[in-house]
Amino acid sequence: MFLDVNERTANGANSCSAHAIAAAAGPAPEQPIVEPVPISFAGYNSTVDVLCAHRPHHPVLCFSQDILAAQAERFLAGFPGEVTYAVKANDCAQVLATLVKSGLTVFDVASLEEMAIVRAQCADAEFHYHNPVKSRLEIETAYRRYRVRQFAFDDAGEFEKLRQICSPEDTTLVVRFRLEGSHAVHDFSSKFGASQTEAVTLLRAAHDAGFATALTFHPGSQCFNPEAYSQHIAAAAKISLAAGVDLVSLNVGGGFPAAYAQNDLPALETYFDTIKSATRIHFKGRVPALVCEPGRALVGSCMSLLVAVKHVRPATGEVFLQDGIYGTLMEFSQTSLRPAVRLLRNGTECQAPAPFQIYGPTCDPLDRLPGTYELPSDVQEGDYLEFATMGAYSTATSTRFNGYGDVKIVPVRDPFRV
C-alpha cells in the first residue's frame, strides 16, 4: 500500500483509497517529538499528520488511546468473568493509564519491576503474580511491600517457598498446568506448567495447607483455535474432581489473538462464548469464577510503527530501516507472525510492488525480517514504512544494541491497522 501526502482534506484528514493515501507536502526540518504525558494531550489525527509535522528520523510508535479503550471495553463487556492485563505485553505509561481509566484494576505481573511500574499509574492496583518461578526475595517483597495475595506455581519446590512465606489466611495459590500440543504461535507449555497428574497433587497440597486454591493455564500466545480453551477447561475440571478440591477461580490465561496481515481468526466473542459454555458443561454445579489475562489482544492494535527508510539496494532487493529486530520488530524474527505494512511518500507516485528483504539498522547480519515483503519497486531513501499491530511486544522487547532503540511514542487517533 502507498500513501501520498499531497491529497488532504481541509480539516487535515487524509483522503485515501486502497492504493493511494497521502503523506507530507515536502521535507521539513526534523523537530523533536516529546513523549506525550499526560495522555489527555489531543495529538494527531493520523500518521500523515505526524509526518507533516516532524519527518522523524527515529522510529515512532503511533498510539491510539481510543482504540485501546474500545478494546478494553470489548473484553470487559464480553468476557464472562474478571479481566486482568498481562503487563509484559506493553508496560508504557500511556497504555497502563488508559487501561486504568477504562476500568481495569487487576494486573498479571511477572516481576517486582512490573509491579512498581503499574503502581505508578494505579496506587490501589491488585496483582496476580503468575510467573511460576520466583526467588524467595521476590515472593517476600511481593507479599509484604506490594500486598500481592495471589501467586501461581507449578512444582513442589515453589509451593514450599510460598507456604513458608505467605499466610493461608489471606493468600490464594494457583496451580498452573499444561496440556501437550499447541494451537498457538508461542507454545508456553514448553517451559511452564505441571502435568495433570502433578497438578492434582499440588492442588491438594495447597488446599490441605489451608490456602484458597485455583487453577490456571495458558493455551499459548496468539491462539488461533477457541477449542484449545475448551480442552484446557475440561482438563481443569478433571484435576479439580480428582483432587477433591473446589476451585475459587479458574484463570484461562491469555492467548487471545490480535489481527496481523496473514491471520484469518475467529472473533473474540467466539472465544468468550466457548469459554463460558465449556466451563458450564465440564464443571456442572461446581462452576468457579472465571479470570483471563490478555496482553496481545488488548494492546496489539492500538499502536503502529512509523520508521524511515535509510538505504535501498535496488539491484538486490534490499531495504534498510531505522528499526529492526533489536528494536520494536524483534518478535517477527522469532515467529511466523507478519505485520501488515504500507509505504508513505510525499508527492510522487509509486511503481508496481516487488519483493524486498528488510534489514534493521545495526551491524548484525541477523538484524533482518524473515522472508520478503512486497513494497513499491522504486522504494527509496526518505520514504517511510508503517507497520500495523505494533502495540504488543514492541517497546517491551526493544534494546539499545549498537546505540539504536530510541523509539518515541506519539498520540495518534487513527494509526494504520488491519
VOPAGU-2260 file (C-alpha; in pm, 1 decimal, decimal comma):
REM VOPAGU-2260
SITE   aa  ch    i         X         Y         Z
SITE  MET   A    0       0,0       0,0       0,0
SITE  PHE   A    1     121,7     352,1     -89,9
SITE  LEU   A    2      48,2     678,6      90,1
SITE  ASP   A    3      86,9    1020,1     -84,9
SITE  VAL   A    4      52,4    1324,8     135,4
SITE  ASN   A    5     -47,6    1591,9    -107,6
SITE  GLU   A    6    -413,8    1482,9    -114,9
SITE  ARG   A    7    -551,9    1622,5     211,0
SITE  THR   A    8    -892,6    1746,5     311,9
SITE  ALA   A    9    -947,8    2087,4     463,0
SITE  ASN   A   10    -968,2    1951,5     818,4
SITE  GLY   A   11    -633,6    1775,0     791,5
SITE  ALA   A   12    -766,7    1420,9     748,8
SITE  ASN   A   13    -614,2    1217,0     470,9
SITE  SER   A   14    -814,8    1138,5     157,5
SITE  CYS   A   15    -724,0     787,4      55,6
SITE  SER   A   16    -804,1     467,5    -126,3
SITE  ALA   A   17    -650,3     121,3    -103,4
SITE  HIS   A   18    -373,7     225,8    -344,9
SITE  ALA   A   19    -328,7     599,2    -288,9
SITE  ILE   A   20    -322,2     757,7      52,3
SITE  ALA   A   21    -148,7    1082,8     147,0
SITE  ALA   A   22     197,3    1185,1     318,9
SITE  ALA   A   23     388,5    1512,9     373,9
SITE  ALA   A   24     381,2    1814,0     143,6
SITE  GLY   A   25     757,5    1837,5     136,9
SITE  PRO   A   26    1060,7    1781,6     354,1
SITE  ALA   A   27    1081,4    1994,2     665,6
SITE  PRO   A   28    1345,6    2020,9     936,4
SITE  GLU   A   29    1302,6    1747,7    1192,1
SITE  GLN   A   30    1151,8    1866,7    1517,9
SITE  PRO   A   31    1188,4    1677,5    1844,5
SITE  ILE   A   32     893,5    1458,9    1936,7
SITE  VAL   A   33     833,9    1461,1    2309,3
SITE  GLU   A   34     668,9    1158,8    2466,4
SITE  PRO   A   35     310,7    1269,2    2541,0
SITE  VAL   A   36     246,1    1273,6    2914,1
SITE  PRO   A   37     -26,9    1312,4    3024,0
SITE  ILE   A   38    -214,7    1103,0    2771,1
SITE  SER   A   39    -500,7    1353,4    2752,1
SITE  PHE   A   40    -290,1    1550,9    2502,1
SITE  ALA   A   41    -500,2    1563,9    2181,6
SITE  GLY   A   42    -218,4    1455,8    1949,9
SITE  TYR   A   43    -259,0    1389,8    1577,0
SITE  ASN   A   44    -546,1    1269,0    1364,1
SITE  SER   A   45    -335,6    1030,5    1156,7
SITE  THR   A   46      15,1     912,7    1083,1
SITE  VAL   A   47      17,3    1154,4     792,0
SITE  ASP   A   48      -5,4    1442,8    1037,6
SITE  VAL   A   49     296,3    1308,9    1225,8
SITE  LEU   A   50     496,4    1308,0     902,4
SITE  CYS   A   51     382,5    1658,1     809,9
SITE  ALA   A   52     487,3    1793,0    1148,1
SITE  HIS   A   53     813,6    1610,4    1204,2
SITE  ARG   A   54     959,5    1389,8     928,8
SITE  PRO   A   55    1104,1    1186,4    1220,1
SITE  HIS   A   56    1446,9    1030,9    1198,9
SITE  HIS   A   57    1393,2     791,9    1490,5
SITE  PRO   A   58    1122,0     524,3    1489,9
SITE  VAL   A   59     783,6     641,1    1616,1
SITE  LEU   A   60     506,3     434,6    1771,9
SITE  CYS   A   61     170,9     593,0    1693,9
SITE  PHE   A   62     -57,1     527,0    1991,7
SITE  SER   A   63    -436,9     547,9    1984,6
SITE  GLN   A   64    -596,6     583,6    2325,8
SITE  ASP   A   65    -940,4     546,2    2165,7
SITE  ILE   A   66    -858,0     211,6    2002,1
SITE  LEU   A   67    -715,5      75,8    2326,5
SITE  ALA   A   68   -1011,2     195,9    2533,9
SITE  ALA   A   69   -1254,1      35,8    2288,0
SITE  GLN   A   70   -1070,6    -296,5    2304,5
SITE  ALA   A   71   -1068,7    -285,4    2684,1
SITE  GLU   A   72   -1444,0    -227,5    2681,5
SITE  ARG   A   73   -1485,6    -521,8    2444,8
SITE  PHE   A   74   -1316,5    -751,7    2697,0
SITE  LEU   A   75   -1491,4    -604,9    2999,5
SITE  ALA   A   76   -1832,4    -633,5    2836,0
SITE  GLY   A   77   -1782,1    -969,8    2669,0
SITE  PHE   A   78   -1563,0   -1193,8    2884,6
SITE  PRO   A   79   -1770,8   -1391,5    3139,5
SITE  GLY   A   80   -1554,6   -1307,0    3440,0
SITE  GLU   A   81   -1272,0   -1086,5    3565,1
SITE  VAL   A   82   -1039,2    -925,0    3310,6
SITE  THR   A   83    -678,0    -860,7    3409,0
SITE  TYR   A   84    -397,2    -723,6    3190,5
SITE  ALA   A   85     -70,6    -908,2    3120,1
SITE  VAL   A   86     175,4    -622,2    3170,9
SITE  LYS   A   87     455,1    -799,8    2983,2
SITE  ALA   A   88     289,0    -715,6    2650,0
SITE  ASN   A   89     337,1    -339,3    2689,0
SITE  ASP   A   90     421,2    -153,1    3009,6
SITE  CYS   A   91     423,6     200,5    2866,3
SITE  ALA   A   92     273,2     461,3    3097,1
SITE  GLN   A   93      22,4     574,0    2832,3
SITE  VAL   A   94    -106,6     219,6    2786,6
SITE  LEU   A   95    -137,1     147,4    3157,8
SITE  ALA   A   96    -307,9     480,0    3229,5
SITE  THR   A   97    -560,8     419,8    2952,3
SITE  LEU   A   98    -642,8      72,6    3081,9
SITE  VAL   A   99    -689,2     202,3    3436,2
SITE  LYS   A  100    -913,8     479,4    3307,2
SITE  SER   A  101   -1111,9     212,9    3117,7
SITE  GLY   A  102   -1178,5      21,3    3438,0
SITE  LEU   A  103    -900,0    -238,3    3466,8
SITE  THR   A  104    -755,1    -252,9    3817,5
SITE  VAL   A  105    -608,6    -606,8    3830,7
SITE  PHE   A  106    -279,6    -682,3    3656,6
SITE  ASP   A  107     -96,8   -1003,7    3574,0
SITE  VAL   A  108     268,9    -937,9    3655,5
SITE  ALA   A  109     588,5   -1136,4    3617,5
SITE  SER   A  110     832,1    -928,7    3822,5
SITE  LEU   A  111     869,4    -673,1    4100,4
SITE  GLU   A  112     962,3    -410,9    3842,4
SITE  GLU   A  113     629,1    -456,7    3664,6
SITE  MET   A  114     453,1    -406,6    3998,0
SITE  ALA   A  115     636,1     -77,2    4053,7
SITE  ILE   A  116     553,4      43,5    3701,2
SITE  VAL   A  117     183,4     -33,6    3744,6
SITE  ARG   A  118     163,7     120,9    4092,0
SITE  ALA   A  119     294,1     446,5    3944,2
SITE  GLN   A  120     -25,5     459,1    3738,6
SITE  CYS   A  121    -268,6     296,0    3982,4
SITE  ALA   A  122    -193,0     318,3    4354,2
SITE  ASP   A  123    -451,5      56,1    4450,2
SITE  ALA   A  124    -378,5    -189,2    4167,9
SITE  GLU   A  125    -420,3    -556,2    4253,3
SITE  PHE   A  126    -161,4    -804,2    4128,1
SITE  HIS   A  127    -171,1   -1165,8    4020,6
SITE  TYR   A  128     190,9   -1284,2    4042,2
SITE  HIS   A  129     160,4   -1564,6    3789,1
SITE  ASN   A  130     521,7   -1613,6    3693,2
SITE  PRO   A  131     551,2   -1974,3    3821,2
SITE  VAL   A  132     917,7   -1938,6    3923,6
SITE  LYS   A  133    1015,3   -1674,4    4179,3
SITE  SER   A  134    1300,7   -1626,5    4424,4
SITE  ARG   A  135    1228,3   -1610,5    4796,0
SITE  LEU   A  136    1319,0   -1241,2    4795,6
SITE  GLU   A  137    1073,6   -1176,8    4512,3
SITE  ILE   A  138     795,7   -1360,4    4696,4
SITE  GLU   A  139     863,8   -1178,4    5024,0
SITE  THR   A  140     880,1    -837,2    4857,2
SITE  ALA   A  141     564,9    -900,7    4656,3
SITE  TYR   A  142     374,9   -1022,0    4962,1
SITE  ARG   A  143     487,9    -756,3    5208,1
SITE  ARG   A  144     561,0    -443,9    5002,6
SITE  TYR   A  145     316,0    -481,9    4712,9
SITE  ARG   A  146      47,9    -671,9    4907,7
SITE  VAL   A  147      24,0    -946,5    4647,2
SITE  ARG   A  148    -219,1   -1211,5    4760,5
SITE  GLN   A  149    -231,2   -1442,4    4459,4
SITE  PHE   A  150      64,3   -1648,7    4338,4
SITE  ALA   A  151      97,8   -1916,0    4071,9
SITE  PHE   A  152     326,8   -2219,5    4095,8
SITE  ASP   A  153     381,3   -2544,3    3907,9
SITE  ASP   A  154     611,7   -2760,8    4120,0
SITE  ALA   A  155     661,5   -2874,4    4480,6
SITE  GLY   A  156     970,3   -2660,9    4540,4
SITE  GLU   A  157     791,1   -2339,5    4451,5
SITE  PHE   A  158     494,6   -2441,6    4666,6
SITE  GLU   A  159     724,4   -2489,2    4964,7
SITE  LYS   A  160     864,0   -2136,6    4925,1
SITE  LEU   A  161     514,6   -1990,7    4906,6
SITE  ARG   A  162     395,8   -2197,0    5203,8
SITE  GLN   A  163     680,0   -2069,4    5419,8
SITE  ILE   A  164     638,6   -1700,6    5330,2
SITE  CYS   A  165     266,6   -1640,7    5270,8
SITE  SER   A  166     -20,1   -1676,0    5516,0
SITE  PRO   A  167    -300,7   -1914,1    5415,8
SITE  GLU   A  168    -542,9   -1675,5    5582,6
SITE  ASP   A  169    -518,9   -1420,3    5300,8
SITE  THR   A  170    -342,7   -1590,5    5008,4
SITE  THR   A  171    -470,3   -1778,5    4703,6
SITE  LEU   A  172    -229,8   -2028,3    4547,5
SITE  VAL   A  173    -287,6   -2104,6    4181,4
SITE  VAL   A  174    -161,0   -2426,4    4023,9
SITE  ARG   A  175     -55,1   -2384,4    3664,0
SITE  PHE   A  176     -99,2   -2693,5    3448,5
SITE  ARG   A  177     -26,7   -2772,1    3086,5
SITE  LEU   A  178    -156,2   -2989,6    2805,7
SITE  GLU   A  179      60,5   -3130,7    2532,4
SITE  GLY   A  180      22,2   -2981,3    2185,4
SITE  SER   A  181     -39,8   -2622,0    2088,7
SITE  HIS   A  182    -272,8   -2419,7    1869,2
SITE  ALA   A  183     -65,8   -2103,8    1907,3
SITE  VAL   A  184     234,4   -1915,0    1773,7
SITE  HIS   A  185     415,5   -1946,6    2110,3
SITE  ASP   A  186     380,0   -2279,6    2293,9
SITE  PHE   A  187     405,1   -2181,9    2660,1
SITE  SER   A  188     382,8   -2543,3    2780,2
SITE  SER   A  189     743,8   -2594,4    2672,4
SITE  LYS   A  190     861,5   -2400,3    2980,2
SITE  PHE   A  191     584,7   -2386,8    3242,0
SITE  GLY   A  192     301,2   -2598,8    3373,5
SITE  ALA   A  193     255,6   -2916,2    3577,2
SITE  SER   A  194     119,3   -3229,6    3417,6
SITE  GLN   A  195    -239,4   -3313,7    3503,2
SITE  THR   A  196    -123,4   -3580,8    3749,9
SITE  GLU   A  197     121,0   -3340,0    3914,5
SITE  ALA   A  198    -145,5   -3069,9    3925,7
SITE  VAL   A  199    -378,3   -3295,9    4125,7
SITE  THR   A  200    -107,6   -3347,5    4389,6
SITE  LEU   A  201     -13,7   -2977,6    4404,5
SITE  LEU   A  202    -373,8   -2860,3    4425,3
SITE  ARG   A  203    -449,6   -3099,6    4709,8
SITE  ALA   A  204    -131,3   -2998,8    4895,0
SITE  ALA   A  205    -216,0   -2627,3    4873,3
SITE  HIS   A  206    -571,7   -2695,0    4988,4
SITE  ASP   A  207    -458,0   -2913,5    5277,9
SITE  ALA   A  208    -218,7   -2636,8    5387,9
SITE  GLY   A  209    -518,4   -2407,2    5429,9
SITE  PHE   A  210    -479,4   -2188,0    5122,7
SITE  ALA   A  211    -759,7   -2082,9    4891,5
SITE  THR   A  212    -684,0   -2265,2    4567,6
SITE  ALA   A  213    -730,0   -2211,0    4195,8
SITE  LEU   A  214    -607,3   -2341,5    3862,7
SITE  THR   A  215    -460,8   -2159,1    3565,7
SITE  PHE   A  216    -335,6   -2248,5    3219,3
SITE  HIS   A  217    -211,3   -2068,4    2910,1
SITE  PRO   A  218    -305,7   -2203,6    2565,4
SITE  GLY   A  219     -14,1   -2016,5    2407,9
SITE  SER   A  220      28,0   -1668,7    2263,6
SITE  GLN   A  221    -179,5   -1587,7    1953,0
SITE  CYS   A  222    -400,1   -1893,9    1994,2
SITE  PHE   A  223    -596,0   -1943,5    1672,5
SITE  ASN   A  224    -837,9   -2214,2    1791,2
SITE  PRO   A  225   -1104,2   -2136,1    2054,9
SITE  GLU   A  226   -1141,6   -2509,2    2120,3
SITE  ALA   A  227    -798,3   -2505,3    2285,1
SITE  TYR   A  228    -963,5   -2325,5    2576,6
SITE  SER   A  229   -1239,4   -2584,9    2591,1
SITE  GLN   A  230    -981,6   -2865,5    2609,1
SITE  HIS   A  231    -795,4   -2697,6    2893,7
SITE  ILE   A  232   -1117,3   -2624,2    3083,5
SITE  ALA   A  233   -1218,4   -2990,5    3057,3
SITE  ALA   A  234    -877,9   -3088,6    3197,9
SITE  ALA   A  235    -913,7   -2834,8    3480,3
SITE  ALA   A  236   -1246,8   -2986,5    3581,3
SITE  LYS   A  237   -1089,9   -3334,3    3593,8
SITE  ILE   A  238    -798,2   -3207,3    3804,3
SITE  SER   A  239   -1034,5   -3038,7    4049,9
SITE  LEU   A  240   -1250,1   -3350,5    4078,7
SITE  ALA   A  241    -952,6   -3585,3    4121,9
SITE  ALA   A  242    -804,0   -3363,0    4392,7
SITE  GLY   A  243   -1137,2   -3332,5    4569,7
SITE  VAL   A  244   -1094,7   -2955,0    4576,6
SITE  ASP   A  245   -1345,9   -2692,8    4461,7
SITE  LEU   A  246   -1174,5   -2400,3    4292,9
SITE  VAL   A  247   -1221,4   -2038,2    4395,7
SITE  SER   A  248   -1134,4   -1941,1    4038,7
SITE  LEU   A  249   -1015,0   -2070,7    3703,2
SITE  ASN   A  250    -778,5   -1844,1    3512,4
SITE  VAL   A  251    -791,2   -1920,9    3138,6
SITE  GLY   A  252    -474,3   -1723,9    3071,5
SITE  GLY   A  253    -413,6   -1504,9    2771,1
SITE  GLY   A  254    -359,9   -1627,2    2417,7
SITE  PHE   A  255    -644,2   -1427,9    2264,6
SITE  PRO   A  256    -524,2   -1326,0    1917,8
SITE  ALA   A  257    -461,0    -989,4    1756,9
SITE  ALA   A  258    -503,3    -916,9    1385,1
SITE  TYR   A  259    -193,9    -948,2    1166,6
SITE  ALA   A  260    -159,2    -945,4     788,3
SITE  GLN   A  261    -186,2   -1320,8     733,2
SITE  ASN   A  262    -440,2   -1408,4    1001,5
SITE  ASP   A  263    -799,5   -1517,7     946,6
SITE  LEU   A  264    -915,2   -1568,3    1303,4
SITE  PRO   A  265   -1244,8   -1613,5    1488,4
SITE  ALA   A  266   -1389,7   -1309,3    1660,5
SITE  LEU   A  267   -1301,6   -1252,6    2024,6
SITE  GLU   A  268   -1664,9   -1313,0    2113,2
SITE  THR   A  269   -1632,4   -1668,6    1981,7
SITE  TYR   A  270   -1356,4   -1729,3    2236,9
SITE  PHE   A  271   -1568,4   -1579,4    2514,4
SITE  ASP   A  272   -1870,4   -1794,8    2425,3
SITE  THR   A  273   -1657,1   -2109,7    2403,6
SITE  ILE   A  274   -1503,7   -2045,9    2747,1
SITE  LYS   A  275   -1839,6   -1978,8    2909,3
SITE  SER   A  276   -2001,2   -2285,2    2756,7
SITE  ALA   A  277   -1711,3   -2519,9    2832,6
SITE  THR   A  278   -1697,1   -2410,0    3196,8
SITE  ARG   A  279   -2068,9   -2472,5    3243,8
SITE  ILE   A  280   -2051,7   -2813,8    3074,1
SITE  HIS   A  281   -1742,1   -2953,7    3243,7
SITE  PHE   A  282   -1776,1   -2809,9    3594,1
SITE  LYS   A  283   -2151,4   -2866,2    3613,3
SITE  GLY   A  284   -2266,5   -2746,8    3958,8
SITE  ARG   A  285   -1914,7   -2650,1    4075,4
SITE  VAL   A  286   -1855,1   -2361,8    3835,1
SITE  PRO   A  287   -1560,6   -2145,9    3952,3
SITE  ALA   A  288   -1523,5   -1773,5    3893,2
SITE  LEU   A  289   -1350,0   -1711,9    3559,7
SITE  VAL   A  290   -1046,3   -1489,0    3507,5
SITE  CYS   A  291    -849,6   -1400,6    3193,6
SITE  GLU   A  292    -519,4   -1217,9    3145,5
SITE  PRO   A  293    -499,9   -1086,0    2786,4
SITE  GLY   A  294    -197,6    -895,3    2666,9
SITE  ARG   A  295    -155,3    -902,2    2289,3
SITE  ALA   A  296    -528,7    -896,6    2213,2
SITE  LEU   A  297    -579,8    -591,0    2433,1
SITE  VAL   A  298    -293,7    -372,1    2313,0
SITE  GLY   A  299    -183,6    -507,5    1974,3
SITE  SER   A  300    -397,5    -286,4    1753,5
SITE  CYS   A  301    -352,5      37,8    1949,0
SITE  MET   A  302     -11,1     117,8    1800,3
SITE  SER   A  303     153,8     129,4    1459,6
SITE  LEU   A  304     524,9     173,5    1389,9
SITE  LEU   A  305     641,2     457,1    1164,4
SITE  VAL   A  306    1000,4     406,0    1052,0
SITE  ALA   A  307    1222,3     577,0     794,2
SITE  VAL   A  308    1392,9     403,5     501,9
SITE  LYS   A  309    1762,8     485,2     536,1
SITE  HIS   A  310    1908,6     297,5     237,4
SITE  VAL   A  311    1799,1      86,0     -59,5
SITE  ARG   A  312    1988,8    -157,9    -282,6
SITE  PRO   A  313    1754,7    -186,6    -582,8
SITE  ALA   A  314    1963,1    -442,2    -770,0
SITE  THR   A  315    1945,5    -696,5    -485,4
SITE  GLY   A  316    1605,9    -600,7    -345,7
SITE  GLU   A  317    1729,9    -492,2      -2,4
SITE  VAL   A  318    1584,8    -217,2     217,3
SITE  PHE   A  319    1745,9     -83,3     536,0
SITE  LEU   A  320    1528,9      76,4     804,9
SITE  GLN   A  321    1593,4     280,3    1118,6
SITE  ASP   A  322    1448,5      -2,0    1330,3
SITE  GLY   A  323    1483,0    -378,7    1329,3
SITE  ILE   A  324    1483,5    -697,0    1535,4
SITE  TYR   A  325    1692,0    -542,1    1814,7
SITE  GLY   A  326    1424,0    -276,7    1839,3
SITE  THR   A  327    1046,6    -296,1    1816,1
SITE  LEU   A  328    1041,3    -562,9    1540,9
SITE  MET   A  329    1205,4    -837,4    1747,4
SITE  GLU   A  330     906,3   -1071,0    1770,2
SITE  PHE   A  331     875,1   -1105,5    1393,3
SITE  SER   A  332    1222,7   -1257,7    1376,4
SITE  GLN   A  333    1118,5   -1541,0    1609,1
SITE  THR   A  334     765,7   -1632,1    1499,3
SITE  SER   A  335     555,7   -1686,2    1190,0
SITE  LEU   A  336     372,0   -1357,5    1250,8
SITE  ARG   A  337     397,9   -1096,6     975,6
SITE  PRO   A  338     273,2    -741,6    1027,9
SITE  ALA   A  339      80,7    -556,4     758,9
SITE  VAL   A  340     295,4    -278,3     613,3
SITE  ARG   A  341     240,0      22,3     388,1
SITE  LEU   A  342     476,2     276,5     232,0
SITE  LEU   A  343     436,0     651,1     288,9
SITE  ARG   A  344     587,2     903,8      49,5
SITE  ASN   A  345     540,7    1271,0     -22,6
SITE  GLY   A  346     412,7    1375,2    -358,2
SITE  THR   A  347     518,0    1113,5    -612,0
SITE  GLU   A  348     351,3     802,5    -747,2
SITE  CYS   A  349     493,1     459,7    -667,6
SITE  GLN   A  350     572,1     183,7    -912,4
SITE  ALA   A  351     431,9    -170,2    -900,5
SITE  PRO   A  352     524,6    -380,9    -596,8
SITE  ALA   A  353     823,8    -612,5    -579,4
SITE  PRO   A  354     966,1    -840,2    -307,3
SITE  PHE   A  355    1225,2    -685,0     -73,9
SITE  GLN   A  356    1437,0    -815,0     209,9
SITE  ILE   A  357    1404,1    -578,3     508,0
SITE  TYR   A  358    1708,1    -514,1     727,2
SITE  GLY   A  359    1737,8    -323,1    1052,4
SITE  PRO   A  360    1999,0     -52,9    1119,9
SITE  THR   A  361    2253,6    -247,6    1327,6
SITE  CYS   A  362    2576,7    -407,1    1212,6
SITE  ASP   A  363    2449,2    -757,1    1295,5
SITE  PRO   A  364    2355,7    -965,0     986,2
SITE  LEU   A  365    2084,0   -1131,9    1197,2
SITE  ASP   A  366    1904,4    -796,9    1203,6
SITE  ARG   A  367    1652,0    -868,7     929,7
SITE  LEU   A  368    1291,8    -980,0     899,8
SITE  PRO   A  369    1228,9   -1335,3     775,2
SITE  GLY   A  370    1113,5   -1374,7     415,9
SITE  THR   A  371    1040,3   -1081,2     188,6
SITE  TYR   A  372     784,1    -801,6     191,7
SITE  GLU   A  373     601,6    -656,7    -107,9
SITE  LEU   A  374     697,9    -289,0    -141,7
SITE  PRO   A  375     683,2     -47,2    -436,6
SITE  SER   A  376     971,8    -136,9    -665,7
SITE  ASP   A  377    1100,6     221,8    -650,9
SITE  VAL   A  378    1115,4     241,8    -271,2
SITE  GLN   A  379    1380,2     498,6    -184,7
SITE  GLU   A  380    1567,7     666,1      95,3
SITE  GLY   A  381    1339,1     915,2     265,8
SITE  ASP   A  382    1028,6     700,2     228,2
SITE  TYR   A  383     858,9     569,5     541,0
SITE  LEU   A  384     712,0     231,6     622,7
SITE  GLU   A  385     423,9     196,2     864,5
SITE  PHE   A  386     372,7    -142,0    1032,3
SITE  ALA   A  387      32,0    -224,2    1181,7
SITE  THR   A  388     -42,6    -414,3    1505,9
SITE  MET   A  389     264,6    -297,1    1695,5
SITE  GLY   A  390     114,8    -243,1    2040,8
SITE  ALA   A  391     231,1    -576,1    2182,0
SITE  TYR   A  392     589,9    -693,3    2235,2
SITE  SER   A  393     745,6    -390,0    2066,0
SITE  THR   A  394     870,4    -146,2    2330,6
SITE  ALA   A  395     864,4    -435,7    2578,2
SITE  THR   A  396    1143,5    -619,6    2395,2
SITE  SER   A  397    1336,9    -330,8    2240,6
SITE  THR   A  398    1708,8    -296,7    2316,4
SITE  ARG   A  399    1975,5     -27,1    2268,8
SITE  PHE   A  400    2210,3    -253,3    2072,2
SITE  ASN   A  401    2455,9     -51,3    1860,1
SITE  GLY   A  402    2306,7     265,0    2009,5
SITE  TYR   A  403    1972,5     226,4    1832,7
SITE  GLY   A  404    1635,6     174,4    2002,3
SITE  ASP   A  405    1541,0     537,9    2068,2
SITE  VAL   A  406    1169,5     496,2    1996,9
SITE  LYS   A  407     924,5     781,6    2050,2
SITE  ILE   A  408     554,6     743,4    2129,6
SITE  VAL   A  409     307,1     998,4    1994,2
SITE  PRO   A  410     -73,0    1008,9    2031,2
SITE  VAL   A  411    -249,7     940,9    1700,6
SITE  ARG   A  412    -624,9     892,8    1679,5
SITE  ASP   A  413    -621,0     665,1    1376,0
SITE  PRO   A  414    -294,5     477,0    1316,1
SITE  PHE   A  415    -264,6     210,9    1046,5
SITE  ARG   A  416    -430,0    -117,3    1149,2
SITE  VAL   A  417    -560,1    -435,1     993,5
